[in-house]
Amino acid sequence: MKLAAFDWKGGRHVGRVSDDETAIDRFDLPADAVAEDGVACLIGRDLPPVAETVPLSDVVLQAPIPRPRRNVFCVGKNYHDHAHEFASSGFDSSAAKCAVPEAPIVFSKVPESVTPTGAPIRMDPSVSTAVDYEVELAVIIGKEGRNIAAADALAHVWGYTIVNDVTARDLQGLHSQWLIGKSQDSFCPMGPWAVTSDALDLADTPVRCWVNDDLRQDSNTSLPIFDVPTIVAAISNGITLMPGDVIATGTPAGVGIGFKPPKYLKAGDRVRLEIGGIGILENPVEGG
């Protein structure tokens, strides 16, 4: 099931997207229940009654969780090919130990960096001149848990969405830590909507990214170093995961920093991410 947050007739709503992606069933919910939580307001409850069906073309999609209540958890270097391309880039502060990590590398993006499909990725040349893209499957937690065993982890997953882990590589290198370079305004495109956990086959789902018409990343959810249960278990080690928490699970090879010379984003580009079973997240690039 595809569930979306959207603006329509001056209000914020959530609803169920039709299978053909042409319409959306608007749920009968008060606006204040969905303003920031988006689809996360549906976690742990039966679906509300449908108020009406609206053409998808009449609404403005928002990120499925427009403002997560906590930082977005992110996993770095979680595909073998990307781990090696990043280790050789000169921007990897963890590469001296090992190109391929022995345990998940976890960092975060601030909630305010989240932006929806169609909204611009805004580059500020006075801050960064090396802005990169990263297609990532994102997990949405549905059940609270701490010290979750990997064998039980998928029972804590409510759904999935797509995240573009946009990164200022020069800031990432300058600070030897990733929060600032990953958390610039608009650097976490998310969407176009969320899907419930039963809608995705983690063992075989394509993960792709195009910049304009150039296919840059082409991988599969079967290929990460650490799978979703391992990631959920690791992050919950002493940290209580809460319903609505978002975990971006890492990107495959083909990011801009992996090319020689690097292929950073520039004004006028369009970045299109696609994960099978979810949909397409597409954002223009502005500034710079």
RODO-2510 file (C-alpha; in nm, 4 decimals, decimal comma):
residues 288
     n   res          X          Y          Z
     1     m     0,0000     0,0000     0,0000
     2     k     0,1253     0,3471    -0,0928
     3     l     0,0526     0,6237     0,1580
     4     a     0,1198     0,9902     0,0928
     5     a     0,1245     1,3247     0,2685
     6     f     0,0002     1,6087     0,0494
     7     d    -0,1295     1,9629     0,0405
     8     w    -0,4724     2,0258    -0,1092
     9     k    -0,7165     2,3124    -0,0809
    10     g    -0,5048     2,4958     0,1732
    11     g    -0,4571     2,2051     0,4129
    12     r    -0,2223     1,9160     0,4858
    13     h    -0,3647     1,5674     0,4390
    14     v    -0,2668     1,2021     0,4179
    15     g    -0,4152     0,9378     0,1960
    16     r    -0,3805     0,6142     0,0026
    17     v    -0,2419     0,6314    -0,3512
    18     s    -0,4228     0,4245    -0,6124
    19     d    -0,2423     0,1322    -0,7717
    20     d    -0,2160     0,3192    -1,1019
    21     e    -0,0902     0,6321    -0,9222
    22     t    -0,3592     0,8566    -1,0715
    23     a    -0,5700     0,9255    -0,7617
    24     i    -0,5486     0,9450    -0,3862
    25     d    -0,8065     0,8540    -0,1220
    26     r    -0,7975     1,1372     0,1312
    27     f    -0,8389     1,0115     0,4858
    28     d    -1,0765     1,1899     0,7200
    29     l    -0,8272     1,3296     0,9712
    30     p    -0,7821     1,6719     1,1345
    31     a    -0,5090     1,8822     0,9750
    32     d    -0,3150     1,9204     1,2999
    33     a    -0,2760     1,5420     1,3195
    34     v    -0,0803     1,5290     0,9939
    35     a     0,0949     1,8658     0,9647
    36     e     0,4436     1,7423     1,0579
    37     d     0,4006     1,3690     1,1161
    38     g     0,2539     1,3006     0,7730
    39     v     0,1976     0,9295     0,7190
    40     a     0,3562     0,8556     1,0567
    41     c     0,0234     0,9548     1,2129
    42     l    -0,1138     0,6278     1,0706
    43     i     0,1351     0,4053     1,2519
    44     g    -0,0235     0,1754     1,5083
    45     r    -0,3837     0,2436     1,4107
    46     d    -0,6448     0,1220     1,1655
    47     l    -0,6755     0,3276     0,8511
    48     p    -0,9227     0,6142     0,8956
    49     p    -1,2316     0,6376     0,6774
    50     v    -1,1901     0,7852     0,3301
    51     a    -1,3350     1,1352     0,3003
    52     e    -1,3074     1,1568    -0,0782
    53     t    -1,0970     1,0558    -0,3752
    54     v    -0,8867     1,3275    -0,5371
    55     p    -0,6919     1,3210    -0,8653
    56     l    -0,3229     1,2949    -0,7834
    57     s    -0,2582     1,5741    -1,0334
    58     d    -0,4618     1,8121    -0,8142
    59     v    -0,2438     1,7763    -0,5032
    60     v     0,1064     1,8837    -0,4056
    61     l     0,2964     1,5906    -0,2596
    62     q     0,4947     1,6497     0,0577
    63     a     0,7610     1,4268     0,2071
    64     p     0,5798     1,1278     0,3600
    65     i     0,7095     1,2429     0,6999
    66     p     0,7495     1,6183     0,6393
    67     r     0,9413     1,6800     0,9615
    68     p     1,0683     1,3721     1,1420
    69     r     1,0577     1,4147     1,5189
    70     r     1,4237     1,3132     1,5425
    71     n     1,7248     1,3277     1,3140
    72     v     1,7169     1,0869     1,0214
    73     f     1,9488     0,7951     1,1009
    74     c     2,1802     0,7184     0,8088
    75     v     2,4184     0,4340     0,7277
    76     g     2,7424     0,5067     0,5419
    77     k     2,9439     0,2830     0,3102
    78     n     2,6879     0,0034     0,3055
    79     y     2,7515    -0,1334    -0,0444
    80     h     3,0872    -0,2971    -0,1220
    81     d     3,1317    -0,1082    -0,4503
    82     h     3,0536     0,2293    -0,2924
    83     a     3,2726     0,1565     0,0108
    84     h     3,5708     0,1131    -0,2208
    85     e     3,4899     0,4129    -0,4442
    86     f     3,4467     0,6370    -0,1399
    87     a     3,7599     0,5065     0,0364
    88     s     3,9643     0,6024    -0,2698
    89     s     3,8062     0,9476    -0,3029
    90     g     4,0130     1,1187    -0,0320
    91     f     3,6997     1,2286     0,1568
    92     d     3,6597     0,9194     0,3750
    93     s     3,7800     0,9768     0,7312
    94     s     3,7142     0,6095     0,8151
    95     a     3,9163     0,4598     0,5282
    96     a     4,2437     0,4414     0,7230
    97     k     4,0950     0,1618     0,9304
    98     c     3,9212    -0,0357     0,6570
    99     a     3,7552     0,0430     0,3230
   100     v     3,4719    -0,2001     0,3995
   101     p     3,3306    -0,1405     0,7492
   102     e     3,3142    -0,4181     1,0081
   103     a     2,9950    -0,2740     1,1600
   104     p     2,7400    -0,0208     1,0319
   105     i     2,8700     0,3373     1,0174
   106     v     2,5863     0,5532     1,1505
   107     f     2,5445     0,9294     1,1227
   108     s     2,2418     1,1561     1,0918
   109     k     2,0725     1,4356     0,9009
   110     v     1,8733     1,7027     1,0846
   111     p     1,4930     1,6948     1,0396
   112     e     1,4869     2,0365     0,8723
   113     s     1,6861     1,9003     0,5768
   114     v     1,3839     1,6965     0,4598
   115     t     1,2173     1,8186     0,1402
   116     p     0,9564     1,6598    -0,0912
   117     t     0,9671     1,5301    -0,4444
   118     g     0,9610     1,8161    -0,6957
   119     a     1,1160     2,0691    -0,4567
   120     p     1,4607     2,2033    -0,5445
   121     i     1,7880     2,0831    -0,4005
   122     r     1,9345     2,4225    -0,3153
   123     m     2,3091     2,4711    -0,3483
   124     d     2,4828     2,7687    -0,1890
   125     p     2,8189     2,8243    -0,3621
   126     s     2,9396     3,0334    -0,0690
   127     v     2,9106     2,7185     0,1456
   128     s     2,9883     2,4266    -0,0885
   129     t     3,1011     2,3699    -0,4463
   130     a     3,0959     1,9888    -0,4301
   131     v     2,7365     1,8732    -0,3886
   132     d     2,6700     1,5031    -0,4501
   133     y     2,3682     1,2705    -0,4753
   134     e     2,3012     0,9303    -0,3121
   135     v     1,9957     0,7097    -0,3732
   136     e     1,8943     0,5197    -0,0594
   137     l     1,6190     0,2909     0,0622
   138     a     1,4805     0,4345     0,3855
   139     v     1,3143     0,2347     0,6631
   140     i     1,0262     0,3783     0,8661
   141     i     1,0038     0,2330     1,2171
   142     g     0,6573     0,1326     1,3357
   143     k     0,7152    -0,0295     1,6722
   144     e     0,9194     0,1007     1,9644
   145     g     1,2188    -0,1089     2,0589
   146     r     1,5592    -0,1126     2,2243
   147     n     1,8296    -0,3785     2,1877
   148     i     1,6249    -0,5348     1,9079
   149     a     1,7540    -0,8720     1,7888
   150     a     1,8158    -0,8936     1,4138
   151     a     1,5766    -1,1887     1,3986
   152     d     1,2982    -0,9647     1,5343
   153     a     1,3889    -0,6441     1,3535
   154     l     1,1492    -0,6592     1,0595
   155     a     0,8581    -0,6764     1,3049
   156     h     0,9570    -0,3212     1,4054
   157     v     0,9489    -0,1914     1,0443
   158     w     0,6259    -0,0221     0,9361
   159     g     0,7256     0,0823     0,5869
   160     y     0,9782     0,2191     0,3406
   161     t     1,0427     0,5275     0,1317
   162     i     1,3223     0,6771    -0,0804
   163     v     1,5807     0,9250     0,0444
   164     n     1,8391     1,1207    -0,1525
   165     d     2,1296     1,1589     0,0901
   166     v     2,2558     1,4790    -0,0718
   167     t     2,6055     1,5590     0,0517
   168     a     2,8438     1,8547     0,0416
   169     r     3,1660     1,6572    -0,0075
   170     d     3,3949     1,9495     0,0689
   171     l     3,2241     2,0065     0,4049
   172     q     3,2324     1,6345     0,4725
   173     g     3,6080     1,6366     0,4228
   174     l     3,6687     1,9650     0,6040
   175     h     3,4952     1,8606     0,9247
   176     s     3,6040     1,4921     0,9223
   177     q     3,2482     1,4151     1,0275
   178     w     2,9346     1,4042     0,8224
   179     l     2,6527     1,5922     0,9964
   180     i     2,7174     1,9400     0,8507
   181     g     2,7841     1,8218     0,4968
   182     k     2,4749     1,6000     0,5037
   183     s     2,2315     1,8369     0,6790
   184     q     2,2259     2,1468     0,4625
   185     d     1,8780     2,2859     0,3940
   186     s     1,7000     2,0715     0,1294
   187     f     1,9666     1,7965     0,1451
   188     c     1,7216     1,5174     0,2346
   189     p     1,4673     1,4756    -0,0454
   190     m     1,2212     1,2077     0,0693
   191     g     0,9319     1,0404    -0,1075
   192     p     0,7371     1,0450    -0,3257
   193     w     0,5375     0,8561    -0,0612
   194     a     0,5798     0,5643     0,1784
   195     v     0,4886     0,2025     0,1178
   196     t     0,3913    -0,0442     0,3863
   197     s     0,6462    -0,3118     0,4651
   198     d     0,4546    -0,5872     0,2862
   199     a     0,4894    -0,4018    -0,0452
   200     l     0,8666    -0,4409    -0,0823
   201     d     1,0870    -0,7441    -0,1492
   202     l     1,4142    -0,6675     0,0266
   203     a     1,5736    -0,9695    -0,1419
   204     d     1,5314    -0,8331    -0,4950
   205     t     1,4352    -0,4706    -0,5563
   206     p     1,6173    -0,2403    -0,8009
   207     v     1,7753     0,0828    -0,6708
   208     r     1,8643     0,3415    -0,9362
   209     c     1,9621     0,7056    -0,9791
   210     w     1,9748     0,9236    -1,2891
   211     v     2,1211     1,2721    -1,3170
   212     n     1,9348     1,4204    -1,6089
   213     d     1,9224     1,1200    -1,8481
   214     d     2,2499     0,9681    -1,7301
   215     l     2,2056     0,6480    -1,5268
   216     r     2,4615     0,6875    -1,2478
   217     q     2,3605     0,4252    -0,9892
   218     d     2,2115     0,0840    -1,0688
   219     s     2,1984    -0,1691    -0,7867
   220     n     1,9639    -0,3859    -0,5795
   221     t     1,8422    -0,4128    -0,2215
   222     s     1,9981    -0,7611    -0,2096
   223     l     2,3517    -0,6192    -0,2245
   224     p     2,4184    -0,4085     0,0907
   225     i     2,6943    -0,5130     0,3282
   226     f     2,4502    -0,4914     0,6205
   227     d     2,0869    -0,5820     0,5598
   228     v     1,7880    -0,4047     0,7121
   229     p     1,7555    -0,6364     1,0163
   230     t     2,1258    -0,5922     1,0962
   231     i     2,0985    -0,2139     1,0673
   232     v     1,7876    -0,1902     1,2874
   233     a     1,9506    -0,4136     1,5472
   234     a     2,2732    -0,2100     1,5482
   235     i     2,1052     0,1307     1,5807
   236     s     1,8758     0,0052     1,8567
   237     n     2,1751    -0,1120     2,0597
   238     g     2,1136     0,1003     2,3689
   239     i     1,8996     0,3504     2,1748
   240     t     1,5218     0,3232     2,1838
   241     l     1,3859     0,3411     1,8318
   242     m     1,0485     0,5148     1,8139
   243     p     0,7556     0,4901     1,5706
   244     g     0,8180     0,7327     1,2856
   245     d     1,1971     0,7130     1,3049
   246     v     1,3554     0,7063     0,9597
   247     i     1,6697     0,5089     0,8740
   248     a     1,8430     0,5618     0,5364
   249     t     2,0255     0,2376     0,4624
   250     g     2,3169     0,3449     0,2410
   251     t     2,3935     0,4064    -0,1248
   252     p     2,5550     0,1959    -0,3992
   253     a     2,8423     0,2958    -0,6285
   254     g     2,8031     0,5646    -0,8926
   255     v     2,7950     0,8787    -0,6776
   256     g     2,9582     1,1891    -0,8195
   257     i     3,2719     1,1639    -0,6071
   258     g     3,3432     0,8225    -0,7607
   259     f     3,4128     0,9633    -1,1076
   260     k     3,7454     1,1049    -1,2225
   261     p     3,7027     1,3964    -1,2319
   262     p     3,4048     1,4039    -0,9929
   263     k     3,0599     1,4645    -1,1413
   264     y     2,9072     1,6985    -0,8859
   265     l     2,5594     1,8430    -0,9204
   266     k     2,5161     2,1759    -1,0944
   267     a     2,2315     2,4223    -1,1331
   268     g     1,9772     2,3005    -1,3866
   269     d     2,0339     1,9298    -1,3196
   270     r     1,7457     1,6979    -1,2329
   271     v     1,8086     1,4045    -1,0008
   272     r     1,5708     1,1102    -1,0415
   273     l     1,5750     0,8216    -0,7951
   274     e     1,3754     0,5031    -0,8419
   275     i     1,3287     0,2063    -0,6089
   276     g     1,1064    -0,0742    -0,7335
   277     g     0,7805    -0,1083    -0,5455
   278     i     0,8005     0,2479    -0,4122
   279     g     0,8169     0,4920    -0,7007
   280     i     1,0178     0,7868    -0,8316
   281     l     1,1657     1,0719    -0,6275
   282     e     1,2742     1,3566    -0,8550
   283     n     1,4195     1,6970    -0,7666
   284     p     1,5676     1,9849    -0,9671
   285     v     1,8931     2,1465    -0,8613
   286     e     1,9046     2,5230    -0,8047
   287     g     2,1768     2,7708    -0,7186
   288     g     2,5479     2,7568    -0,7750
***
